[in-house]
Amino acid sequence: MNFNEDLGILGQISQQDMTERDPKGARESFDSFRDDLMGMNDLRDDVERVMRKNYPNSVYYTRGLERKEPWWKLW
């Protein structure tokens, strides 16, 4: 997923622009970066899913976020 800029001795002689050299390689590099970036799940959603699975009768999930009592009074 990296872009190697080392062209060697012929690359130094020709002074060719790297973006013009290999558009397919640049596109593959971008696609792999995009797949890595978009493939990551949001960790908050995973935590929420695990908590709902492990604690289905939790007071937090039955009550919701709106509560009249102070936060330190759990029961």
C-alpha positions in Angstrom: 0.0 0.0 0.0 3.0 2.3 -0.2 4.4 4.2 -3.1 8.0 3.6 -3.9 9.7 6.7 -5.3 13.1 5.1 -6.0 13.5 5.0 -9.8 17.1 4.0 -9.8 19.8 5.6 -12.0 17.7 5.7 -15.2 14.9 7.5 -13.2 17.4 10.2 -12.2 18.5 10.7 -15.8 15.0 10.9 -17.3 13.5 13.0 -14.5 10.1 11.4 -15.1 7.2 12.4 -13.0 6.1 9.6 -10.7 2.4 10.3 -11.2 2.8 9.9 -15.0 4.9 6.7 -14.6 2.4 4.2 -13.4 -1.3 5.3 -13.1 -2.4 1.7 -12.5 -0.1 1.3 -9.6 -1.3 4.6 -8.1 -4.9 3.5 -8.5 -4.2 0.1 -6.9 -2.5 1.8 -4.0 -5.4 4.2 -3.5 -8.0 1.4 -3.8 -6.2 -0.7 -1.1 -5.9 2.3 1.2 -9.6 3.0 0.7 -10.5 -0.6 1.4 -8.5 -0.6 4.6 -10.0 2.7 5.7 -13.6 1.9 4.9 -13.4 -1.7 6.0 -12.9 -0.8 9.6 -16.0 -1.0 11.7 -16.9 1.7 14.1 -15.8 0.4 17.5 -18.7 2.1 19.3 -21.2 0.1 17.4 -19.3 -3.1 18.3 -19.3 -2.3 22.0 -23.0 -1.4 21.9 -23.8 -4.7 20.2 -21.7 -6.8 22.6 -23.3 -5.0 25.6 -26.8 -5.6 24.4 -26.0 -9.2 23.8 -24.3 -9.8 27.2 -26.7 -7.7 29.3 -30.1 -7.7 27.6 -32.0 -6.8 30.9 -29.6 -4.0 31.9 -31.1 -1.0 33.6 -29.2 1.2 31.2 -30.9 -0.3 28.1 -34.4 -0.5 29.6 -34.3 3.1 31.0 -32.4 4.8 28.2 -30.3 7.9 28.5 -33.0 10.1 30.0 -33.2 9.8 33.7 -34.3 12.1 36.5 -32.0 10.8 39.2 -28.3 12.0 39.5 -25.8 9.9 37.7 -24.2 8.4 40.9 -27.5 6.8 41.9 -27.4 3.6 40.0 -30.2 1.7 41.8 
